[in-house]
């Protein structure tokens, strides 16, 4: 089995998500979870950017745009979601973000009524 990409940083990020959930519980808005997530990132000294604009370009011309919820240490895209609805759509969206940015990893974090669920989506170059 291959080593996980950014293993230690990924574990920290997932741990922060669980801390947010354990503190706030379920049923809040995505923005509330994002604000709490951001506060812990700051407290932990983890470098991040929030709501990052990322253009899709061809030959220098912007043909589309994306907004990442968080970019952690210029390495990992984080997408936060609430509940279970539109999960497949969210995974597809994150896969697209990872692909166009050519970053190595994206993690989708869902705050559900039962728990925190997450999925790692690595960039897999196509030959």
C-alpha positions in Angstrom: 0.0 0.0 0.0 1.3 3.4 -0.9 2.0 6.0 1.7 -0.7 8.6 2.3 -0.1 12.0 0.8 0.5 14.6 3.6 -0.3 12.0 6.2 0.5 14.1 9.3 -1.2 17.3 8.1 -4.2 15.3 6.9 -4.6 13.8 10.4 -4.4 17.3 12.0 -7.1 18.6 9.6 -9.4 15.7 10.3 -8.8 16.1 14.1 -9.8 19.7 13.8 -13.0 18.7 12.0 -13.8 16.3 14.9 -13.0 19.0 17.5 -15.4 21.4 15.7 -18.1 18.7 15.6 -17.6 17.7 19.2 -17.9 21.4 20.3 -20.8 22.5 18.1 -22.7 19.3 17.4 -24.9 18.9 14.3 -27.5 21.1 12.6 -25.5 24.3 12.0 -24.8 26.0 8.7 -21.7 25.3 6.6 -20.5 28.9 7.3 -20.7 28.3 11.1 -18.6 25.1 10.8 -16.2 27.0 8.5 -15.8 29.8 11.0 -15.1 27.3 13.8 -12.7 25.4 11.6 -10.8 28.6 10.8 -10.5 29.6 14.5 -8.8 26.3 15.3 -6.5 26.5 12.3 -5.4 29.9 13.5 -5.0 28.7 17.1 -2.9 25.7 15.9 -0.7 27.9 13.7 -1.6 26.1 10.5 -1.2 28.2 7.4 -4.4 28.5 5.4 -6.4 30.6 3.0 -10.2 30.7 3.0 -12.6 31.0 0.0 -9.8 31.0 -2.5 -10.6 32.0 -6.1 -9.0 29.6 -8.6 -9.5 30.3 -12.3 -9.7 27.6 -15.0 -7.6 28.8 -17.9 -6.7 27.7 -21.4 -4.0 29.6 -23.3 -4.1 32.3 -20.6 -7.8 32.9 -20.9 -10.1 32.3 -18.0 -12.9 30.0 -19.0 -14.3 29.2 -15.6 -13.8 29.8 -11.9 -13.7 27.8 -8.7 -13.8 28.8 -5.1 -12.1 26.4 -2.6 -13.4 26.6 1.0 -9.9 26.3 2.4 -6.4 25.8 1.0 -4.2 24.4 3.8 -0.4 25.2 3.6 -0.8 25.6 -0.2 -1.1 21.8 -0.4 -4.5 20.5 0.5 -7.9 21.7 -0.7 -10.6 21.4 2.0 -14.3 21.4 1.2 -16.8 21.6 4.1 -20.3 20.3 3.7 -23.3 19.8 6.0 -25.5 16.7 6.0 -25.6 13.9 3.5 -27.4 15.5 0.6 -25.5 16.1 -2.7 -22.5 14.1 -1.5 -21.7 12.7 -4.9 -21.9 16.1 -6.4 -19.6 17.5 -3.7 -17.1 14.7 -4.4 -17.1 15.4 -8.1 -16.7 19.1 -7.4 -13.6 18.4 -5.2 -12.2 16.0 -7.7 -12.5 18.8 -10.3 -10.7 21.3 -8.0 -7.9 18.9 -7.3 -7.5 18.2 -11.1 -7.5 21.8 -12.3 -5.3 23.1 -9.5 -2.8 20.2 -9.9 -2.5 20.1 -6.1 -1.9 16.6 -4.7 -4.8 16.3 -2.3 -8.3 17.4 -1.5 -10.4 16.4 1.5 -14.1 16.7 1.7 -15.4 17.0 5.3 -19.1 16.5 6.0 -20.8 17.4 9.3 -23.7 15.1 9.5 -26.3 14.5 12.2 -24.4 11.4 13.3 -20.7 12.3 13.0 -18.0 13.8 10.9 -17.4 12.0 7.6 -14.5 12.7 5.3 -13.0 11.5 2.1 -9.5 12.0 0.7 -9.3 12.7 -3.0 -5.7 12.5 -4.3 -4.6 13.9 -7.6 -3.8 11.1 -10.0 -2.0 12.3 -13.1 -3.3 10.9 -16.4 -0.7 9.8 -18.9 
